[in-house]
Amino acid sequence: MKGAVEERAVELGLYIIENDATVRAAAKKYGVSKSTVHKDVAERLRYLNPALYKQVKAVLEHNKAQRHIRGGMATREKYLQKKQSAK
């Protein structure tokens, strides 16, 4: 089982980098929880593959900085759809 966890951490890291993915998107793709993804890429990956960890960290920091914008856009879309369906 230990080998599988380590492989998953590396796979998640590669997926996040290649797709500029969020933790939530990676969790959905691999069928694990957001907590599992975060633990894998923030803690395990740091020791398994430090170079990959740095790349993943940069993507996640970028996503974190953009989080408030994405949330606002999603809320706007939600209310626009409600308004259109009410007509």
Buried (B, 14 or more C-beta within 10 A) or exposed (E): EEEEEBEBBBBBBBBBBEEEBBBEBBBEBBEBEBEBBBBBBBEBBBEBBEEBBEBBBEBBEEBEEEEEEEEEEEEEEEEEEEEEEEE
